[in-house]
Amino acid sequence: MGEMFFFFFFSALIIIGAIVILVSTNLLHVIFSLFSVLLGVGGLYALLYAPFLLAVQLIVYAGGVNVLILFATMLTKKIEQLANSTSSSHWRSGIIIIAGFFGIVLFFLQKMAWPTISLIPQEVLPSVLGLHFLQGYVWAFELVSFVLLAALIGGLLLITKRD
């Protein structure tokens, strides 16, 4: 009963946050709604007993990416003039397209023969998963960290004033 409540709570958090992202004209409201969506997805990972995915979702996406977007927005000049930049006049056609796509997906999901497999879930500890990643892919992680650092420095250089 408790898992069902939290499933609906996190699902509602995701859906309401996504709707606010679509209809809001204030860029800061969009950013905070994105944060609530990412937290909701992290909550669903917690319900699926996936602690590694939960940690990655909260640290990388909800924490890192959202804070980066927030800082980029705060460093943008004349942010007050961008208040109406997220409005769209094509929302009716978007709803029709989404409803059609959703109908097609539901049609094929109902027609599909789903195999039943009985698997015994095995718990994968984040420490074991981290060791597997770092034993074979340590150089890839280091390379990605330098690329992200270079992108961050380049972005900061682009937005600073030249005196």
Stockholm file with secondary structure:
# STOCKHOLM 1.0

chainA/1-163         MGEMFFFFFFSALIIIGAIVILVSTNLLHVIFSLFSVLLGVGGLYALLYAPFLLAVQLIVYAGGVNVLILFATMLTKKIEQLANSTSSSHWRSGIIIIAGFFGIVLFFLQKMAWPTISLIPQEVLPSVLGLHFLQGYVWAFELVSFVLLAALIGGLLLITKRD
#=GR chainA/1-163 SS CHHHHHHHHHHHHHHHHHHHHHHCCCHHHHHHHHHHHHHHHHHHHHHTTCHHHHHHIIIIIIIIIHHHHHHHHHHSTTGGGGTTTTCCSCHHHHHHHHHHHHHHHHHHHHHSCCCCCCCCCCCCCHHHHHHHHHHHSHHHHHHHHHHHHHHHHHHHHHHSCCC
#=GC SS_cons         CHHHHHHHHHHHHHHHHHHHHHHCCCHHHHHHHHHHHHHHHHHHHHHTTCHHHHHHIIIIIIIIIHHHHHHHHHHSTTGGGGTTTTCCSCHHHHHHHHHHHHHHHHHHHHHSCCCCCCCCCCCCCHHHHHHHHHHHSHHHHHHHHHHHHHHHHHHHHHHSCCC
//
